Amino acid sequence: MLLLIALVLALLLGCLSSYGSRWQATSLWAGKALAPPESASAMPRGIQDALMQGPESWLGLVVPLLAVGTGVAAFWIAWWASLLVWFIYGLSWTLADRTFVPRTVDWYLLRLHNALANRAADYEKNNDALRADAALSIRESLWELYQIYQGSSILAPSMERARAAPLGEDYDLFADPDTKH
């Protein structure tokens, strides 16, 4: 029974890891694309922190840690159970990544835009005008970025690609031939 629980958990965590890694990479890339180039030393990740809040912000860290915990717990069942859990985790990550997890950058940009709209409304409801104005300003910039990539079938960047992205470059993903769907 414990092995079945570990395998189901590995399956779910693999799917969430695929989504979480794309979400983190896209938010890093978008944060760098929206940041002014002269702020490279002060903000090496751009404005990613301003874009990310809520459950999506911790998916990239918590889900892999839970997967490690599941693998360790499965080792206590049997040594081979840990290998099986890791195999299921990797297989579900790969299958989710190739099938049902959204792949295009415009899908993630639209979700970031909607999250910022909700956050701005929350700030206005709490009478925090300064944060509401900042969220609306970032939301407008993110909308412009979304319109650039809308319907382009350009894939969400990998974490390596997002880390290497220059600050202030809106059209950066068009330069990479490997990002086409």
JOVEN-V621346 format. One record per backbone hydrogen bond with DSSP energy under -1.0 kcal/mol. NH is the residue of the N-H (numbers start at 1). CO is the residue of the C=O. E is the energy in kcal/mol with one decimal. If there is no record, write none. Layout:
nh=NH co=CO e=E
nh=NH co=CO e=E
This chain:
nh=5 co=1 e=-2.1
nh=6 co=2 e=-2.4
nh=7 co=3 e=-2.4
nh=8 co=4 e=-2.4
nh=9 co=5 e=-2.5
nh=10 co=6 e=-2.2
nh=11 co=7 e=-2.1
nh=12 co=8 e=-2.4
nh=13 co=9 e=-2.8
nh=14 co=10 e=-2.1
nh=15 co=11 e=-1.6
nh=16 co=12 e=-2.4
nh=17 co=13 e=-2.4
nh=18 co=14 e=-1.6
nh=19 co=15 e=-1.7
nh=20 co=16 e=-3.1
nh=21 co=17 e=-2.5
nh=22 co=18 e=-1.7
nh=23 co=19 e=-2.4
nh=24 co=20 e=-2.6
nh=25 co=21 e=-2.3
nh=26 co=22 e=-2.6
nh=27 co=23 e=-2.3
nh=28 co=24 e=-2.2
nh=29 co=25 e=-2.6
nh=30 co=26 e=-2.9
nh=31 co=27 e=-2.4
nh=32 co=28 e=-2.0
nh=33 co=29 e=-2.6
nh=34 co=30 e=-2.1
nh=39 co=36 e=-1.9
nh=40 co=37 e=-1.1
nh=43 co=39 e=-3.1
nh=46 co=43 e=-1.9
nh=47 co=31 e=-1.7
nh=48 co=45 e=-1.2
nh=51 co=47 e=-1.4
nh=52 co=48 e=-2.2
nh=57 co=54 e=-1.3
nh=58 co=55 e=-1.1
nh=62 co=58 e=-2.8
nh=63 co=59 e=-1.3
nh=65 co=61 e=-1.4
nh=66 co=62 e=-2.6
nh=67 co=63 e=-2.0
nh=68 co=64 e=-2.2
nh=69 co=65 e=-2.3
nh=70 co=66 e=-2.4
nh=71 co=67 e=-2.3
nh=72 co=68 e=-2.4
nh=73 co=69 e=-2.6
nh=74 co=70 e=-2.3
nh=75 co=71 e=-1.3
nh=78 co=74 e=-2.1
nh=82 co=78 e=-1.0
nh=84 co=80 e=-2.2
nh=85 co=81 e=-2.5
nh=86 co=82 e=-2.4
nh=87 co=83 e=-2.2
nh=88 co=84 e=-2.6
nh=89 co=85 e=-2.6
nh=90 co=86 e=-2.5
nh=91 co=87 e=-2.7
nh=92 co=88 e=-2.8
nh=93 co=89 e=-2.2
nh=94 co=90 e=-2.4
nh=95 co=91 e=-2.8
nh=96 co=92 e=-2.5
nh=97 co=93 e=-2.5
nh=98 co=94 e=-1.9
nh=99 co=95 e=-1.4
nh=101 co=96 e=-2.4
nh=105 co=154 e=-2.9
nh=108 co=104 e=-1.0
nh=109 co=105 e=-2.3
nh=110 co=106 e=-2.1
nh=111 co=107 e=-1.6
nh=112 co=108 e=-2.3
nh=113 co=109 e=-2.3
nh=114 co=110 e=-2.4
nh=115 co=111 e=-2.3
nh=116 co=112 e=-2.2
nh=117 co=113 e=-1.9
nh=118 co=114 e=-2.2
nh=119 co=115 e=-2.3
nh=120 co=116 e=-2.6
nh=121 co=117 e=-1.9
nh=122 co=118 e=-2.1
nh=123 co=119 e=-2.4
nh=124 co=120 e=-2.4
nh=125 co=121 e=-2.3
nh=126 co=122 e=-1.7
nh=127 co=124 e=-1.4
nh=128 co=123 e=-2.9
nh=132 co=128 e=-2.1
nh=133 co=129 e=-2.6
nh=134 co=130 e=-2.0
nh=135 co=131 e=-2.7
nh=136 co=132 e=-2.3
nh=137 co=133 e=-2.2
nh=138 co=134 e=-2.4
nh=139 co=135 e=-2.4
nh=140 co=136 e=-2.1
nh=141 co=137 e=-1.9
nh=142 co=138 e=-2.7
nh=143 co=139 e=-2.1
nh=144 co=140 e=-1.8
nh=145 co=141 e=-1.9
nh=146 co=142 e=-2.6
nh=147 co=143 e=-2.4
nh=148 co=144 e=-1.2
nh=149 co=145 e=-1.4
nh=150 co=146 e=-1.4
nh=152 co=149 e=-2.1
nh=155 co=179 e=-4.6
nh=156 co=103 e=-3.5
nh=162 co=158 e=-2.5
nh=163 co=159 e=-2.4
nh=164 co=160 e=-1.7
nh=168 co=32 e=-2.9
nh=174 co=171 e=-1.0
nh=175 co=172 e=-1.1
nh=179 co=176 e=-1.4
nh=181 co=153 e=-1.6
